[in-house]
């Protein structure tokens, strides 16, 4: 995968969904972690209180709803980069910044 390729090439990588930094020390700068629990908890609570309906529960996978988090290895980046990432994370959690999701099919320049 991406992490193996990064190790082979001697470059850094960003992890996604789970934290694999322990398997790739010195390679994974950060990982965007998915927490499905926030989505499940929202759906289950609506079932329990009788208000469940079919809906797009995807937003509960976003950081602002507790559905995502960020893990950083600050030793692999400058202190300025780490501070900037932490500041943006705080803005997301405070509702001041929203990452727009692009669900369009990716295209290649090749």
Protein Blocks (a to p, Z undefined) as FASTA:
>chain_A
ZZlmmmmnopacddehiacklmmghklmbacdddfklmmmmmmmmmmnopaccddfklmm
pmklopaccdddfklpcfklmmmmmmmmmmmmnopaccdddfbdcddfZZ
